[in-house]
Amino acid sequence: MSQLSSTTIRRRVLFSGRVQGVGFRYTTYHLAESYQVTGYVKNLQDGRVEAVLEGERAEVEKFFQAIGQEMRSNIDDATHQDSPATGEHDRFEIRYH
């Protein structure tokens, strides 16, 4: 993402519930292919999944909602915080540590 606009955001999301060992990261990764977002998804040691999403605000929101819809039976809670985009990511990926 080379050019950041004023409507480009970074959203850090922490998903809790039965979100590890159920294909959550892979589902999120494949959903990302349908949206113009960058960032990553990874498992945390405490059993939650962290996702960092960057892109235009509307696109990030649609992607966030799609994750919630697709994985709704596994998610007990999803807390998020928005901040200005950093532009550090050039794609969406699964991180392993």
N, C-alpha and C positions, 0 to 999 in steps of 0.2 A: 504494500500500500504506500505509494510514493507521495501522494498529495493528500494531506488531511484537511478536511473542511470543518467548519464550525458545527456541523451536524454529525460529525464522526465521533463515536464514543467507544469507551472500553467498559465492558460489563464483566465483573468477576462474580461468578455464581457458585454457591456451595449447595450441592444437592445431598440430602440425607434420606435414609430409608433403606430399602434393599436395592442398593445401587452399584454394588460390586459383585462380580461373578455372574452377572446377568446380561452381559453384552452392552452395557450402558455406554461405554466409551466408543465402541464400534458403531453403535446406532447413531450416536451424536456425530461422529466423524462422517458417516455416510449422509446424514441429514445436511451437514454443512455444504455438501456438494451442490445443493439446491439454492444456496444463499451466497451473497457476496459478503462473506465474513472471513476474518483471519483469527488466529488464536490457537488455543489448545484445550484439551480435556485430559484429566489425569486422576488416578486414584490417590486418595490421601490415606495415611497410616491409621487415621481414626475411623475409617469406614465410610467416609463421605467421598464425593467426587467433586473436584473443582473444575470449572470451565471458565476460560477467559475468552470473551468474544469481542472482536473489534470490527467496526464498520459503520455505515450510516445508521443513525438511531432507529429508523423504521425497519431496516433490514435486521439489525440485532434483535429488535423486539419480536419480529416475525419468527426468527430462528429460535429464540428463547421460548416462545409459545409452542413452536413445533416440537421442541424437546419435551416440554411439559406434557403435551398431548400424546406423543408417541410412547413415552415412558411413564405415564401417569400411574400405572398400577405398581410401580416400584418407588415412586417419589413420595416421601412423607412430608418433606419441606424443601423449599428452595429459597434461599436468601441471596439477595444480590445487592451490589453497590456499583453505581456508575461513576465514571471519572473521564477526564479527557483521554482520547486515544493517544497511544504512544507511537504507533506506526512501526513497532519493532518486529511484527510478524508479517511474513509474506505469503502465508498459507494457513490452513487449519490443520492441526496434527494431533495425534495421540502422543502424550508424553508418558514415559515410564518411570521417571523419578524426578 
